Amino acid sequence: MAPRFLASAFASGPALLILFSLILKRFGGFDTGKEAIQTLAKIVAYALAASIFFVLVEIFTVFYGQIPEHAQHFRYLFAGLEGHHKLVAWMWTSVILAFAAFVVLIYPPTGKRELTLACACAAVFVSLWIEKGLGLVVTGFVPSPLGKITEYTPTGPEVAITIGVWALGFLIITVLYKVFISVKEEI
């Protein structure tokens, strides 16, 4: 579990840094440099490859072991289980985004253009957010140890709290970028 978290953190974190750098370049007039962004893109590509590899290893281990209780979680996520299939579309979206972003990042002509790089980084971030948020946390107890399947749907307060946390994070980043740009302009 730890290597999966580290690989996904090393993929999604630099992907978010690249997105912020490209936004800062476009709207703030500050260029971080092509070499720095391409170095971060290589880190994202390698870490995404490791993250995909660790997920595939876990899937292989679960199905090779042929323990039905272990395989039920992945069957629920990717094919549905006993008529319950709320997360199937989400998980396949995560898989498609991860592989598409990986292809874009490892193919040099597309990975060097800013628009495709930004799309690939957004795909990496969203893919890993779905995988960790829905595929790991939410389905940790689906099915339950007693074999019961209870599908999860976020409540209004949970959605409001999540939006509030993200809004606060974007507010802090915006304020820090404004300070950074004003200091940079004075120098």
C-alpha positions in Angstrom: 0.0 0.0 0.0 2.8 2.4 0.8 4.5 2.2 -2.6 1.1 2.9 -4.3 0.6 6.0 -2.2 4.2 7.2 -2.9 3.9 6.6 -6.6 0.6 8.4 -6.9 1.9 11.3 -4.8 5.0 11.6 -7.0 2.7 11.6 -10.0 -0.1 13.9 -8.9 1.9 16.4 -7.0 4.3 17.4 -9.8 1.3 17.3 -12.2 -0.4 19.9 -10.1 2.8 21.9 -10.0 3.0 21.9 -13.8 -0.6 23.0 -14.0 0.1 25.9 -11.6 3.3 26.8 -13.4 1.4 27.0 -16.7 -1.4 29.1 -15.2 1.2 31.4 -13.6 2.9 31.7 -17.0 -0.3 32.5 -18.8 -2.0 34.9 -16.3 0.9 36.1 -14.1 3.6 36.7 -16.6 6.1 34.5 -14.8 7.8 31.8 -16.8 9.3 28.9 -14.7 11.3 27.7 -17.7 10.8 25.0 -20.2 13.5 22.8 -18.7 12.0 22.8 -15.2 8.5 21.9 -16.6 10.0 19.1 -18.8 11.9 17.7 -15.8 8.7 17.7 -13.8 6.9 16.0 -16.7 9.5 13.2 -16.7 8.9 12.8 -12.9 5.2 12.6 -13.5 5.6 10.1 -16.3 7.9 7.8 -14.3 5.7 8.0 -11.2 2.6 7.4 -13.2 4.2 4.3 -14.7 5.1 3.1 -11.2 1.5 3.8 -10.0 -0.1 1.9 -12.9 2.4 -1.0 -12.3 1.6 -1.2 -8.6 -2.2 -1.3 -9.3 -1.7 -4.0 -11.9 0.5 -6.0 -9.5 -2.2 -5.8 -6.9 -4.9 -6.9 -9.3 -2.7 -9.8 -10.5 -2.0 -10.9 -6.9 -5.6 -10.8 -5.9 -6.9 -12.8 -8.9 -3.9 -15.2 -9.0 -4.5 -16.0 -5.3 -8.1 -17.0 -6.2 -9.4 -16.0 -2.8 -13.0 -14.9 -3.6 -13.2 -12.4 -0.7 -10.2 -10.5 -2.0 -11.3 -10.4 -5.6 -14.8 -9.1 -4.7 -13.5 -5.6 -4.2 -12.0 -5.4 -7.7 -15.0 -7.0 -9.2 -17.2 -4.4 -7.5 -15.0 -1.6 -8.8 -14.6 -2.7 -12.4 -17.6 -4.9 -13.2 -20.2 -4.4 -10.5 -21.2 -7.0 -7.9 -24.7 -8.4 -7.4 -26.4 -5.6 -9.3 -24.4 -2.8 -7.5 -22.3 -0.9 -10.0 -22.3 2.8 -9.0 -18.5 3.1 -9.2 -17.8 1.1 -12.4 -18.0 4.1 -14.7 -15.8 6.1 -12.3 -13.1 3.5 -12.1 -13.0 2.9 -15.9 -12.7 6.7 -16.3 -9.8 6.6 -14.0 -8.1 3.8 -15.9 -8.7 5.5 -19.3 -7.4 8.9 -18.0 -4.3 7.3 -16.5 -3.3 5.4 -19.7 -4.1 8.3 -22.0 -2.0 10.6 -19.8 0.8 8.1 -19.7 0.9 7.8 -23.5 0.9 11.6 -23.9 3.7 12.0 -21.4 6.0 9.4 -22.8 5.5 10.4 -26.5 8.0 13.3 -26.8 6.2 15.4 -29.5 3.0 15.6 -27.5 4.6 15.9 -24.1 6.5 19.0 -25.0 3.5 21.1 -26.1 2.0 23.1 -23.3 -1.7 22.4 -24.1 -1.3 18.6 -24.3 1.0 18.6 -21.3 -1.6 20.6 -19.3 -4.4 18.1 -20.4 -2.2 15.1 -19.5 -1.4 16.6 -16.1 -5.0 17.3 -15.4 -5.8 13.7 -16.5 -3.2 12.4 -14.1 -4.5 14.4 -11.2 -8.2 13.5 -11.8 -7.4 9.8 -12.5 -5.4 9.4 -9.2 -8.1 11.4 -7.3 -10.7 9.0 -8.5 -8.5 5.9 -7.8 -7.6 7.0 -4.3 -10.8 8.8 -3.3 -13.4 6.5 -4.7 -11.5 3.3 -5.5 -9.6 3.0 -2.2 -11.2 5.0 0.5 -14.9 4.6 -0.3 -14.8 1.0 -1.2 -12.6 -0.1 1.6 -15.5 -2.0 3.2 -17.5 -3.0 0.1 -18.4 -5.7 0.5 -18.3 -5.6 4.3 -16.6 -8.3 6.2 -20.0 -10.0 6.6 -20.5 -9.9 2.8 -23.1 -7.1 2.7 -22.9 -4.6 -0.1 -23.7 -1.0 0.9 -23.1 1.5 -1.8 -22.0 4.9 -0.8 -23.5 8.2 -1.9 -22.1 11.5 -0.5 -24.5 13.6 1.5 -25.1 17.3 1.1 -23.0 18.3 4.1 -20.1 16.1 2.9 -20.2 17.7 -0.5 -20.4 21.2 1.0 -17.4 20.5 3.3 -15.4 19.1 0.4 -16.1 22.2 -1.8 -15.2 24.4 1.2 -11.9 22.7 1.7 -11.0 23.0 -2.0 -12.2 26.6 -2.1 -10.0 27.5 0.9 -7.0 25.8 -0.7 -7.5 27.7 -4.0 -7.9 30.9 -2.0 -4.6 30.4 -0.2 -2.9 29.5 -3.5 -4.3 32.6 -5.2 -3.2 34.9 -2.3 0.3 33.4 -2.3 0.6 33.7 -6.1 -0.6 37.4 -5.9 2.1 38.1 -3.3 4.7 36.2 -5.4 3.9 38.1 -8.6 3.9 41.5 -6.8 7.3 40.8 -5.2 8.6 39.6 -8.6 7.4 42.8 -10.3 9.1 45.0 -7.7 12.4 43.2 -8.2 
